[in-house]
Amino acid sequence: MRQTTIRSAIAFAILVCASGAPVHAQDASEKEIERYRAMISDPMSNPGFLAVDRGEVLWSQKRGTKDVSLETCDLGQGPGKLEGAFAKLPRYFKDADKVMDTEQRLLWCMTNIQGLDTKDVIARRFSGPGRASDMEDLVAFIANKSSGMKIDVPLSHPKEQEMVAVGEELFYRRGGVMDFSCATCHAEEGKRIRLQGLPDLSKPGKQAQETMGVWPTYRVSQGALRTMQHRLWDCFRQQRWPVPEYGSDALTALTVFLQKQAAGAEINVPSIKR
């Protein structure tokens, strides 16, 4: 019993975000991962651009009871205008009277503009083997239209200010069976989980910028493009929290806070990660 407890403790210490100096073997592995990313970062080699292409088709495809496309959907820059829209999301939308991120806004447009039942879209919110995701593809297409631009989320509206405050609270809120928070892994320098270095997102600046500026990303280990919704969902899952509802206000609030920390970051998407 005692040996089992000790083995479990050792395994937990290895898997959970650990502090300390990087091991040489880990550094070597990270360099190889970066070399691999560089090899396939070109649009002609990056599989994430397949999602961009699929998203472009979906954007102009007529669907729903109204048999119209999403081309009149207003993502903040005006109906149908995509250039720079992703760089300023999440933001407040007067017609919905709430702050929305990209996925929330797309679901709103599908419902209100297309008359589309989004039940199936939400069921396929994350792609899997033999199962595409409309949302991942649409976000990839929309986000790519802001590549080369700077993250600049508006924070002037009272509801935007409220959401960034809620997001900061959620970032530090501990809970779940392991009593973790986002800050457990992302509020100190030099932490890592296995081979992965963990950025300090507790303060504005370079690490937050380098993190938020490259989502959505193609995950080589998963063979799929993933959005920030998936990243946050998976973080809560790994913390053993109840997984948040897709497109929830809580995830939008957390995204607003993280985008605020990353203000000024250059967007380069879709990127490639391990």
Contacts in CASP RR format, 6 or more apart in sequence:
PFRMAT RR
TARGET T0000
AUTHOR 0000-0000-0000
METHOD contacts of the structure
MODEL  1
MRQTTIRSAIAFAILVCASGAPVHAQDASEKEIERYRAMISDPMSNPGFL
AVDRGEVLWSQKRGTKDVSLETCDLGQGPGKLEGAFAKLPRYFKDADKVM
DTEQRLLWCMTNIQGLDTKDVIARRFSGPGRASDMEDLVAFIANKSSGMK
IDVPLSHPKEQEMVAVGEELFYRRGGVMDFSCATCHAEEGKRIRLQGLPD
LSKPGKQAQETMGVWPTYRVSQGALRTMQHRLWDCFRQQRWPVPEYGSDA
LTALTVFLQKQAAGAEINVPSIKR
14 194 0 8 1.000
15 193 0 8 1.000
15 194 0 8 1.000
16 193 0 8 1.000
17 184 0 8 1.000
17 185 0 8 1.000
17 191 0 8 1.000
17 192 0 8 1.000
17 193 0 8 1.000
17 198 0 8 1.000
18 191 0 8 1.000
18 192 0 8 1.000
18 193 0 8 1.000
19 188 0 8 1.000
19 190 0 8 1.000
19 191 0 8 1.000
20 190 0 8 1.000
20 191 0 8 1.000
22 190 0 8 1.000
22 192 0 8 1.000
26 192 0 8 1.000
26 195 0 8 1.000
29 195 0 8 1.000
30 195 0 8 1.000
30 197 0 8 1.000
33 195 0 8 1.000
33 274 0 8 1.000
36 220 0 8 1.000
37 272 0 8 1.000
37 273 0 8 1.000
39 45 0 8 1.000
40 46 0 8 1.000
40 47 0 8 1.000
40 272 0 8 1.000
41 271 0 8 1.000
41 272 0 8 1.000
43 49 0 8 1.000
46 218 0 8 1.000
46 270 0 8 1.000
46 272 0 8 1.000
47 218 0 8 1.000
47 223 0 8 1.000
47 225 0 8 1.000
48 140 0 8 1.000
48 218 0 8 1.000
48 225 0 8 1.000
48 270 0 8 1.000
48 272 0 8 1.000
49 144 0 8 1.000
49 270 0 8 1.000
51 136 0 8 1.000
51 137 0 8 1.000
51 140 0 8 1.000
51 141 0 8 1.000
51 216 0 8 1.000
51 218 0 8 1.000
51 225 0 8 1.000
51 270 0 8 1.000
52 137 0 8 1.000
52 140 0 8 1.000
52 141 0 8 1.000
52 144 0 8 1.000
52 270 0 8 1.000
53 141 0 8 1.000
54 132 0 8 1.000
54 137 0 8 1.000
54 140 0 8 1.000
54 141 0 8 1.000
55 134 0 8 1.000
55 137 0 8 1.000
55 138 0 8 1.000
55 140 0 8 1.000
55 141 0 8 1.000
56 141 0 8 1.000
58 70 0 8 1.000
58 134 0 8 1.000
58 137 0 8 1.000
58 138 0 8 1.000
58 141 0 8 1.000
59 69 0 8 1.000
59 70 0 8 1.000
59 71 0 8 1.000
59 138 0 8 1.000
59 141 0 8 1.000
59 142 0 8 1.000
60 69 0 8 1.000
60 70 0 8 1.000
60 71 0 8 1.000
61 69 0 8 1.000
62 68 0 8 1.000
62 69 0 8 1.000
63 69 0 8 1.000
63 110 0 8 1.000
63 114 0 8 1.000
63 116 0 8 1.000
64 110 0 8 1.000
64 114 0 8 1.000
64 115 0 8 1.000
64 116 0 8 1.000
64 117 0 8 1.000
65 114 0 8 1.000
65 115 0 8 1.000
65 116 0 8 1.000
66 113 0 8 1.000
66 114 0 8 1.000
66 115 0 8 1.000
68 113 0 8 1.000
68 114 0 8 1.000
69 114 0 8 1.000
70 80 0 8 1.000
70 106 0 8 1.000
70 109 0 8 1.000
70 110 0 8 1.000
70 113 0 8 1.000
70 114 0 8 1.000
70 138 0 8 1.000
71 79 0 8 1.000
71 80 0 8 1.000
72 79 0 8 1.000
72 80 0 8 1.000
72 113 0 8 1.000
73 79 0 8 1.000
73 80 0 8 1.000
73 105 0 8 1.000
73 106 0 8 1.000
73 109 0 8 1.000
73 113 0 8 1.000
74 80 0 8 1.000
74 81 0 8 1.000
74 93 0 8 1.000
74 95 0 8 1.000
74 109 0 8 1.000
75 81 0 8 1.000
75 82 0 8 1.000
75 85 0 8 1.000
75 86 0 8 1.000
75 89 0 8 1.000
75 102 0 8 1.000
75 105 0 8 1.000
75 142 0 8 1.000
76 85 0 8 1.000
76 88 0 8 1.000
76 89 0 8 1.000
76 91 0 8 1.000
76 93 0 8 1.000
77 83 0 8 1.000
77 84 0 8 1.000
77 85 0 8 1.000
77 88 0 8 1.000
82 141 0 8 1.000
82 142 0 8 1.000
82 145 0 8 1.000
83 145 0 8 1.000
83 146 0 8 1.000
84 145 0 8 1.000
84 146 0 8 1.000
84 149 0 8 1.000
85 142 0 8 1.000
85 145 0 8 1.000
85 146 0 8 1.000
86 102 0 8 1.000
86 142 0 8 1.000
86 143 0 8 1.000
86 145 0 8 1.000
86 146 0 8 1.000
86 267 0 8 1.000
87 146 0 8 1.000
87 149 0 8 1.000
87 150 0 8 1.000
87 151 0 8 1.000
87 152 0 8 1.000
87 267 0 8 1.000
88 152 0 8 1.000
88 153 0 8 1.000
88 154 0 8 1.000
89 100 0 8 1.000
89 101 0 8 1.000
89 102 0 8 1.000
89 105 0 8 1.000
89 153 0 8 1.000
89 259 0 8 1.000
90 99 0 8 1.000
90 100 0 8 1.000
90 101 0 8 1.000
90 102 0 8 1.000
90 104 0 8 1.000
90 153 0 8 1.000
90 160 0 8 1.000
90 163 0 8 1.000
90 252 0 8 1.000
90 255 0 8 1.000
90 256 0 8 1.000
90 259 0 8 1.000
91 99 0 8 1.000
91 100 0 8 1.000
91 153 0 8 1.000
91 154 0 8 1.000
91 160 0 8 1.000
92 98 0 8 1.000
92 99 0 8 1.000
92 154 0 8 1.000
92 157 0 8 1.000
92 159 0 8 1.000
92 160 0 8 1.000
93 99 0 8 1.000
93 100 0 8 1.000
93 105 0 8 1.000
93 108 0 8 1.000
96 108 0 8 1.000
97 159 0 8 1.000
98 159 0 8 1.000
98 249 0 8 1.000
99 157 0 8 1.000
99 159 0 8 1.000
99 160 0 8 1.000
99 162 0 8 1.000
99 163 0 8 1.000
99 249 0 8 1.000
99 252 0 8 1.000
99 253 0 8 1.000
99 256 0 8 1.000
100 108 0 8 1.000
100 252 0 8 1.000
101 228 0 8 1.000
101 229 0 8 1.000
101 247 0 8 1.000
101 251 0 8 1.000
101 252 0 8 1.000
101 255 0 8 1.000
101 256 0 8 1.000
102 139 0 8 1.000
102 142 0 8 1.000
102 143 0 8 1.000
102 227 0 8 1.000
103 125 0 8 1.000
103 135 0 8 1.000
103 139 0 8 1.000
103 227 0 8 1.000
103 229 0 8 1.000
103 246 0 8 1.000
103 247 0 8 1.000
104 247 0 8 1.000
104 252 0 8 1.000
106 135 0 8 1.000
106 138 0 8 1.000
106 139 0 8 1.000
106 142 0 8 1.000
107 118 0 8 1.000
107 121 0 8 1.000
107 122 0 8 1.000
107 247 0 8 1.000
110 116 0 8 1.000
110 118 0 8 1.000
110 121 0 8 1.000
111 118 0 8 1.000
121 134 0 8 1.000
121 135 0 8 1.000
122 246 0 8 1.000
124 131 0 8 1.000
124 132 0 8 1.000
124 133 0 8 1.000
124 134 0 8 1.000
124 135 0 8 1.000
125 133 0 8 1.000
125 135 0 8 1.000
125 136 0 8 1.000
125 229 0 8 1.000
125 246 0 8 1.000
126 133 0 8 1.000
126 136 0 8 1.000
126 224 0 8 1.000
126 226 0 8 1.000
126 230 0 8 1.000
126 233 0 8 1.000
127 133 0 8 1.000
127 136 0 8 1.000
127 224 0 8 1.000
127 225 0 8 1.000
128 224 0 8 1.000
135 227 0 8 1.000
135 229 0 8 1.000
136 216 0 8 1.000
136 224 0 8 1.000
136 225 0 8 1.000
136 226 0 8 1.000
136 227 0 8 1.000
136 230 0 8 1.000
137 225 0 8 1.000
139 216 0 8 1.000
139 227 0 8 1.000
139 229 0 8 1.000
140 216 0 8 1.000
140 225 0 8 1.000
140 227 0 8 1.000
140 269 0 8 1.000
140 270 0 8 1.000
143 215 0 8 1.000
143 216 0 8 1.000
143 267 0 8 1.000
143 269 0 8 1.000
143 270 0 8 1.000
144 269 0 8 1.000
144 270 0 8 1.000
146 267 0 8 1.000
146 269 0 8 1.000
147 267 0 8 1.000
147 268 0 8 1.000
147 269 0 8 1.000
148 266 0 8 1.000
148 267 0 8 1.000
148 268 0 8 1.000
149 266 0 8 1.000
149 267 0 8 1.000
150 263 0 8 1.000
150 264 0 8 1.000
150 265 0 8 1.000
150 266 0 8 1.000
150 267 0 8 1.000
151 209 0 8 1.000
151 212 0 8 1.000
151 213 0 8 1.000
151 259 0 8 1.000
151 262 0 8 1.000
151 263 0 8 1.000
151 264 0 8 1.000
151 265 0 8 1.000
151 267 0 8 1.000
152 263 0 8 1.000
152 264 0 8 1.000
153 160 0 8 1.000
153 256 0 8 1.000
153 259 0 8 1.000
153 260 0 8 1.000
153 263 0 8 1.000
154 160 0 8 1.000
155 161 0 8 1.000
155 164 0 8 1.000
155 256 0 8 1.000
155 260 0 8 1.000
160 256 0 8 1.000
163 249 0 8 1.000
163 252 0 8 1.000
163 253 0 8 1.000
163 256 0 8 1.000
163 257 0 8 1.000
164 253 0 8 1.000
164 256 0 8 1.000
164 257 0 8 1.000
164 260 0 8 1.000
166 250 0 8 1.000
166 253 0 8 1.000
167 250 0 8 1.000
167 253 0 8 1.000
167 254 0 8 1.000
167 256 0 8 1.000
167 257 0 8 1.000
168 257 0 8 1.000
170 182 0 8 1.000
170 250 0 8 1.000
170 253 0 8 1.000
170 254 0 8 1.000
170 257 0 8 1.000
171 181 0 8 1.000
171 182 0 8 1.000
171 183 0 8 1.000
171 186 0 8 1.000
171 201 0 8 1.000
171 202 0 8 1.000
171 254 0 8 1.000
171 257 0 8 1.000
171 258 0 8 1.000
172 181 0 8 1.000
172 182 0 8 1.000
172 183 0 8 1.000
172 187 0 8 1.000
173 181 0 8 1.000
174 180 0 8 1.000
174 181 0 8 1.000
174 184 0 8 1.000
175 181 0 8 1.000
175 239 0 8 1.000
175 241 0 8 1.000
176 239 0 8 1.000
176 240 0 8 1.000
176 241 0 8 1.000
176 242 0 8 1.000
177 240 0 8 1.000
178 239 0 8 1.000
178 240 0 8 1.000
180 239 0 8 1.000
180 240 0 8 1.000
180 241 0 8 1.000
181 239 0 8 1.000
182 201 0 8 1.000
182 235 0 8 1.000
182 254 0 8 1.000
183 202 0 8 1.000
184 239 0 8 1.000
185 191 0 8 1.000
185 193 0 8 1.000
185 198 0 8 1.000
186 198 0 8 1.000
186 199 0 8 1.000
186 200 0 8 1.000
186 201 0 8 1.000
186 202 0 8 1.000
187 200 0 8 1.000
187 201 0 8 1.000
187 202 0 8 1.000
188 200 0 8 1.000
188 202 0 8 1.000
189 200 0 8 1.000
190 197 0 8 1.000
190 198 0 8 1.000
190 200 0 8 1.000
191 197 0 8 1.000
191 198 0 8 1.000
191 200 0 8 1.000
192 198 0 8 1.000
195 274 0 8 1.000
196 274 0 8 1.000
199 207 0 8 1.000
199 208 0 8 1.000
199 210 0 8 1.000
199 211 0 8 1.000
200 207 0 8 1.000
200 208 0 8 1.000
201 207 0 8 1.000
201 208 0 8 1.000
201 211 0 8 1.000
201 258 0 8 1.000
201 261 0 8 1.000
202 261 0 8 1.000
203 261 0 8 1.000
204 260 0 8 1.000
204 261 0 8 1.000
204 262 0 8 1.000
204 263 0 8 1.000
205 261 0 8 1.000
205 262 0 8 1.000
208 258 0 8 1.000
208 261 0 8 1.000
208 262 0 8 1.000
208 265 0 8 1.000
209 262 0 8 1.000
209 263 0 8 1.000
209 264 0 8 1.000
209 265 0 8 1.000
209 266 0 8 1.000
210 265 0 8 1.000
211 258 0 8 1.000
211 262 0 8 1.000
212 228 0 8 1.000
212 258 0 8 1.000
212 259 0 8 1.000
212 261 0 8 1.000
212 262 0 8 1.000
212 265 0 8 1.000
213 262 0 8 1.000
213 265 0 8 1.000
213 266 0 8 1.000
213 267 0 8 1.000
213 268 0 8 1.000
213 269 0 8 1.000
213 271 0 8 1.000
214 267 0 8 1.000
214 268 0 8 1.000
214 269 0 8 1.000
214 271 0 8 1.000
214 273 0 8 1.000
215 226 0 8 1.000
215 227 0 8 1.000
215 228 0 8 1.000
215 231 0 8 1.000
215 269 0 8 1.000
215 271 0 8 1.000
216 225 0 8 1.000
216 226 0 8 1.000
216 227 0 8 1.000
216 228 0 8 1.000
216 269 0 8 1.000
216 270 0 8 1.000
216 271 0 8 1.000
217 225 0 8 1.000
217 226 0 8 1.000
217 269 0 8 1.000
217 270 0 8 1.000
217 271 0 8 1.000
217 272 0 8 1.000
217 273 0 8 1.000
218 224 0 8 1.000
218 225 0 8 1.000
218 226 0 8 1.000
218 270 0 8 1.000
218 271 0 8 1.000
218 272 0 8 1.000
218 273 0 8 1.000
219 225 0 8 1.000
219 226 0 8 1.000
219 273 0 8 1.000
219 274 0 8 1.000
220 272 0 8 1.000
220 273 0 8 1.000
220 274 0 8 1.000
221 274 0 8 1.000
225 270 0 8 1.000
228 255 0 8 1.000
228 258 0 8 1.000
229 246 0 8 1.000
229 247 0 8 1.000
229 251 0 8 1.000
232 244 0 8 1.000
232 251 0 8 1.000
232 254 0 8 1.000
232 255 0 8 1.000
233 243 0 8 1.000
233 244 0 8 1.000
233 246 0 8 1.000
233 251 0 8 1.000
236 242 0 8 1.000
236 243 0 8 1.000
236 244 0 8 1.000
237 243 0 8 1.000
244 250 0 8 1.000
244 251 0 8 1.000
END
